[in-house]
Amino acid sequence: MTTLVHTAHERGITTLTLDSPHNRNALSAALVRELAAALEQNGEDDHVRAIVLTHTGTTFSAGADLRDPPPPEALVALLRQIIELPSPVLARVTGHVRAGGLGLLAACDITAASTESTFAFTEVRIGVAPAVISLPLIPRTDPRALARHYLTGERFDAAEAARIGLLTAAGDDVDAVLAPVLDGLRKSEPQALTETKQLLTAKVLEAFDRDADALTALSTRLFSSPQAREGMTAFLERRDPPWLL
């Protein structure tokens, strides 16, 4: 079987690389399973000071795989797993991020991207809503900006992503951006990192406890609707949906 998530270790930092270029690292059921397993294997290792989530190809993640989507419950569990890991999780982005991929970014503790990266919440354009990914997104991003980007599906750049709180930082060289962050994490005491992360994620986990069931049900209902079926079919066939004006 093809491995969709590769693992590497260097000086206390574990890098998990999404490697599913045939579908632009879309969140298929298989990729979600592999990523969850890799996080579980490495997230509580005493030798792992932090985990970096990155990608091959030009796209960090294109969102849910419309041909092989994970159950909403599995995506909720993955996002919560990232937030609850004792070790900080960082995102390293050198390409595009769409829809559900933005949920992965929001779940991470620190996020960095190159200035060439672009972002978009494209759910409304195929007849659904950014439901379960709102669990980490709404507590961590600017609400007025999020309203615009949720409702229009517009593409925006790394500077805007940093302004609204989706990114921690952006730069021409993402590795140069992350270098002082990783250096700081290597100098930090592991238990102190875990306790500090728990302080920072408490409000996000409150949103999961309060809203996960309702947003999972909303996602299930919308993805099974006639509008979504038409929107996803139009997307896969590379044609305009009937609601385009």
Sequence and secondary structure as in RCSB ss.txt:
>XXXX:A:sequence
MTTLVHTAHERGITTLTLDSPHNRNALSAALVRELAAALEQNGEDDHVRAIVLTHTGTTFSAGADLRDPPPPEAL
VALLRQIIELPSPVLARVTGHVRAGGLGLLAACDITAASTESTFAFTEVRIGVAPAVISLPLIPRTDPRALARHY
LTGERFDAAEAARIGLLTAAGDDVDAVLAPVLDGLRKSEPQALTETKQLLTAKVLEAFDRDADALTALSTRLFSS
PQAREGMTAFLERRDPPWLL
>XXXX:A:secstr
   SEEEEEETTEEEEEE  GGGTT B HHHHHHHHHHHHHHHT TT SEEEEEESTTEEE SB SSS   HHHH
HHHHHHHHH SS EEEEESSEEETHHHHHHHHSSEEEEETT EEE  GGGGT    TTHHHHHHHS HHHHHHHH
HH   EEHHHHHHTTS SEEESSHHHHHHHHHHHHHTS HHHHHHHHHHHHHHHHHHHHHHHHHHHHHHHHHHTS
HHHHHHHHHHHTT   TT  
